[in-house]
Amino acid sequence: MTDEKIVELFLQRDEGAIEATAEKYGGYCYKIALNVLGGAEDSEECVNDTYMKAWNSIPPAHPRKLAAFLGAVTRNLALDRVRRSAAKKRVSANLTDALDELSYCVSGEESPEDVVAKLSFEDTVNGFLDSLRERDRDIFVERYWFLESVSVIAKKCGISENRVSASLYRTRKALREELERKELL
């Protein structure tokens, strides 16, 4: 089923929208949640929460890109769960590693989580990402949006983990310079 038809089902308040969304985007949302949360049970709950959030958001929202909308909802819900569980010290090691890496270029009064959420691919970050070579952009997005591990990214790209790490280092450094230049740090 096309995204337009799924959105139309949501707009008509047809419960088939949830089923169609689960069929088409369930795995995609689960992967995002799993990368953030690190556990199958929490990830499944997060995906179910994504469907509920989509149901409650459409309408009035009318997403033009359903995959991006669902991915953002899933990621935000998963990060909310991480914040809640952080007090219990059950934070995913992969998330901690990714945020520690980013803390270099977004350090300041706010935590890396707060800054990443605040910037959330706003114009400056989008412009920066658009300026990158395609491979460097893909590596950066896989690591810091989808929270993939360096080893998984290396396998996906067919390059060594050292090359992935070097690319991430250079891109973080360039991002920090861009944010400082635009006085966002």
C-alpha positions in Angstrom: 0.0 0.0 0.0 1.3 3.5 -0.8 2.1 6.0 1.9 -0.6 8.3 0.5 -3.2 5.6 1.0 -2.0 4.9 4.5 -2.1 8.5 5.5 -5.6 8.7 3.9 -6.7 5.8 6.2 -5.4 7.7 9.2 -7.3 10.8 8.1 -10.5 8.8 7.7 -9.9 7.3 11.2 -9.8 3.8 9.6 -8.1 1.3 12.0 -6.7 -0.4 8.9 -4.1 2.4 8.9 -2.4 0.8 11.9 -2.2 -2.6 10.3 -0.9 -1.1 7.0 1.7 1.0 8.9 2.8 -2.1 10.9 3.1 -4.2 7.7 5.1 -1.6 5.8 7.1 0.2 8.5 7.1 -2.2 11.5 10.6 -3.5 10.8 12.0 0.0 10.1 10.5 1.4 13.3 11.7 -1.6 15.3 15.3 -1.2 14.1 15.3 2.5 15.1 13.9 1.6 18.5 16.3 -1.3 19.0 19.3 0.9 18.1 18.3 3.4 20.8 16.9 1.1 23.5 19.0 -2.1 23.0 16.3 -4.5 24.1 13.6 -6.3 22.2 10.7 -5.9 24.7 11.2 -2.2 25.1 11.6 -1.8 21.3 8.4 -3.6 20.6 6.6 -1.4 23.2 8.1 1.7 21.6 6.9 0.6 18.1 3.4 0.1 19.5 3.6 3.5 21.1 4.6 4.9 17.6 1.4 3.5 16.1 -0.6 5.1 18.9 1.2 8.4 18.5 0.6 8.4 14.7 -3.1 7.6 15.3 -3.4 10.5 17.7 -1.3 12.9 15.5 -2.9 12.2 12.0 -5.0 14.3 11.8 -4.2 17.2 12.4 -0.8 16.3 11.1 -0.6 15.3 7.4 2.9 14.0 6.8 4.3 14.2 3.3 6.9 11.6 4.0 5.4 8.9 6.2 8.7 7.0 6.7 10.4 10.1 8.0 7.5 11.0 10.2 7.3 7.5 11.7 11.1 7.3 12.1 11.2 10.6 14.0 8.2 9.6 16.2 9.9 6.2 17.0 13.3 7.8 17.7 11.8 10.5 19.9 9.7 8.0 21.9 12.8 5.8 22.3 14.9 8.7 23.5 12.1 9.6 26.0 12.3 6.1 27.3 16.1 6.3 27.6 15.8 9.5 29.6 13.3 7.9 31.9 15.4 4.8 32.4 18.7 6.8 32.7 17.9 7.3 36.4 17.8 3.5 36.7 21.2 3.2 34.9 19.7 1.0 32.1 21.0 3.1 29.2 22.0 1.3 25.9 25.8 1.2 25.5 25.4 2.0 21.8 23.4 5.2 22.6 25.9 6.2 25.3 28.8 5.7 22.9 27.2 7.7 20.2 26.3 10.6 22.5 29.7 10.6 24.0 31.2 11.0 20.6 28.9 13.8 19.7 29.5 15.6 23.0 32.8 16.9 21.6 31.0 19.1 19.0 27.9 20.0 21.0 29.3 20.4 24.5 28.1 23.3 26.6 25.6 23.9 29.4 23.1 21.5 27.9 23.6 17.7 27.7 24.3 16.2 24.3 20.8 14.7 24.3 19.2 18.1 24.8 21.3 19.8 22.1 20.7 17.0 19.6 17.0 17.1 20.3 17.0 20.9 20.0 18.9 21.0 16.7 17.1 18.0 15.4 18.2 18.4 11.9 17.2 22.1 11.7 18.4 24.2 8.8 22.0 24.5 10.0 22.5 20.7 10.4 20.7 19.9 7.2 22.8 22.4 5.3 25.9 20.9 6.9 24.8 17.4 5.9 24.0 18.5 2.4 27.6 19.8 2.1 29.1 16.4 2.9 30.1 13.8 0.4 27.4 11.1 0.1 29.3 8.4 1.9 30.4 10.6 4.8 26.8 11.9 5.1 25.4 8.3 5.1 28.0 7.2 7.7 27.1 10.2 9.9 23.4 9.7 9.7 23.6 5.9 10.3 25.7 6.6 13.5 23.9 9.6 15.0 20.3 9.3 13.7 19.8 5.5 13.5 22.5 5.0 16.2 24.1 2.1 14.4 27.4 0.7 15.7 30.6 1.4 13.9 31.0 -2.3 13.0 27.5 -2.4 11.4 28.2 0.7 9.4 31.5 -0.6 8.2 29.8 -3.8 6.9 27.0 -1.8 5.2 29.5 0.5 3.5 32.1 -2.3 2.7 34.9 -0.4 4.4 37.0 -1.0 7.6 35.9 0.1 11.0 38.9 2.4 11.1 37.7 4.3 8.0 34.2 4.7 9.5 35.7 6.0 12.7 38.0 8.4 10.8 35.1 9.6 8.8 33.0 10.2 11.9 35.8 12.0 13.6 36.3 14.4 10.6 32.6 15.0 10.3 32.1 15.7 14.0 35.1 18.1 13.9 33.6 19.9 10.8 30.2 20.0 12.4 31.6 21.6 15.5 33.4 24.2 13.4 30.2 24.9 11.5 28.1 25.3 14.8 30.8 27.6 16.3 30.9 29.6 13.1 27.2 30.1 13.2 27.4 30.8 17.0 25.2 27.8 17.9 27.7 26.6 20.6 
